[in-house]
Amino acid sequence: MKIYITFLAIFISFNLFSQKKIKMVLINGGTFEMGSDSKQFKDETPKHTVKLDTFYIAQYEMSFDEYKAFCKVAGFSDPYGEEGFPVANITWERAVMMCNWLSRRDGFDKAYHIVRDDKAGIFEVTCNFNSDGYRLPTEAEWEYAAKGGDRSKGFVFSGSNSPYSVAWFSENYKGEEHKSGELLPNEAGIYDMSGNVAEWCWDLYDATYYMHSDSINPKGPDVGENRVFRGGTRRDKMEHLFITRRSYLEPKKKNMYLGFRVVRSKK
């Protein structure tokens, strides 16, 4: 019996730590112009200078396979999705919980401290940005990475001035789901930051935040009811795929075309 238990423990440990870690891309810190001077989308204005530290970001959108494994361990009911495709239909709250699970699985410190009481409707999160664990990107980190970081060529979509080669959107997705990485990457080697599924960010949403945003490593406003998501979806028109477009949703809600990708701070 002791031999069996020991073997089982080794088997579980091996399977836990032998899983492939998420493929990450290093984004060198730097300064960039965030937002736009759009007359149509006022929440993108004004364009302003932001300086960011170096960080890592996932090369691909988070997969449904990873999410299904998380749900099984966490005791959540079978999620909706298809193996091999990006996860979608996930709440912001569930995404930050999954970030902590991924951190534990891959041997990193947790980035989030979560106070959760489902009966009382409490879900409070604080983020340790000095942790090396997985977390959602800040809105500034997301935009900087989508622009290619310090390798940016100034494209309006992530990787091109034409969306057809880099993004699945209303004019080319043909009613089908697509795996992350089927089209061309951006300058930093990151896939699908325009189109396919939209991606949750850390920040609370404030339509006027850019008017008083921090200029160094901004993390969004301190108060708000909604969380930002970025990137547009495969059902969106071209105008909603621009790197600077901002969208938002309540953190307890989900959308069939909304997923996420993770980042890690570089110690």
Secondary structure, 3 states (H helix, E strand, C coil): CHHHHHHHHHHHHHHHHCCCCCCEEEECCEEEEECCCCCCCHHHCCCEEEEECCEEEECCCCEHHHHHHHHHHHCCCCCCCCCCCECCCCCHHHHHHHHHHHHHHCCCCCCEEEEEECCCCEEEEEECCCCCCEECCCHHHHHHHHCCHHHCCCCCECCECCHHHCCCCCCCCCCCCCCCCCCCCCCCCCCCCCCCCEEEEEEECCCCHHHCCCCECCCCCCCCCCEEEECCCCCCCHHHCCCCCCEEECCCCCCCCEECCCEEECC
